[in-house]
Amino acid sequence: MKNYLIIGAALLYSTAAMADSITILNSGSKTGGFSMQSTAYSQDLAKDFDITLVNPGDRCVALGNLLPKITGPVLMPWASDYEAVGRDGACVTFDINQGTVVRYDTSPVYVCTRGGDVTKDSGKVGHTVPANGPLARVITELNKEFKTSHSPVVYDGSGDARLAIINGEVDYALLSKKHTGIVMEADSSINCDTSLAVDGLAASTGNKKLAFGFDTVWLVLNADANTTNKIKMSMMEKHLNCNSAIGTWSKCNTTLNSRWDLTVEEASKNWETMVATQR
């Protein structure tokens, strides 16, 4: 019996020692969706991998300073609007083809209002950084199209922007579906029905510049095909579990529009199309 116990303990130790190590690197702010998902994945994937969560809260630091120093496998999100402003001269850009896209999300932006009509009633509009990025240009386009005089109020992350409209700091906020749900739960008088999807204001006005959304990718870097597939399968499994951290955050995936099966060519084409519209 003692020998069996010793052998069993050795096998457990060996299995633990061979666990793959992964760094989850948050490329967004510390209050937005990337941070919350990175934290959720760090909890969920810890059951299958040895996880290190790195959350600098600044994409310039994350990609410019930290990523080049990480030699092992990395799981990292990246956003089309970050890439767009990077190509226009901001601190960093990133070629998604350097890694493998394991999850591709599309999410239109919605206009949340505390009662005003964004096409008629001028006010303060909260949105996330960068200050001169694509969301700022949406506000400029709203003013041109509807002869309004909206003024932007810039926040570090979506969590801060949604809190601002809940607290009445702003009259409107530009938020993704995930955050609109949280806002309307917190204050039922706030309406987030106006969509900046291609069939929203852009379609009703004929102004294509009023179409805006976030394409985001989750990438695996510095890993071979086998490790990449293991990470992807583990992520998908956790999404299927509504009680997992990521399942809870996404309300059992009802707030996400994720694709797990895009080819390299499909992901690259979709990505470049969205980035181009945001420059």
Secondary structure, DSSP 4 states (H G I P E B T S, - for coil): -HHHHHHHHHHHHHHHHTPPEEEEE--S-SSSHHHHHHHHHHHHGGGTSEEEEE--S-HHHIIIIIGGG--S-EEEEEEHHHHHHHHTTSS----GGGSEEEEEEEEEEEEEESS--TTT---EEEEESPTTSHHHHHHHHHHHHHT---EEEEESSHHHHHHHHHHTS-SEEEEEHHHHHHHHHH-TT-EEEEE-STTTHHHHH--GGG--EEEEEEEEES--HHHHHHHHHHHHHHHH-TTSHHHHHTTTTTT--EES---HHHHHHHHHHHHHHT-
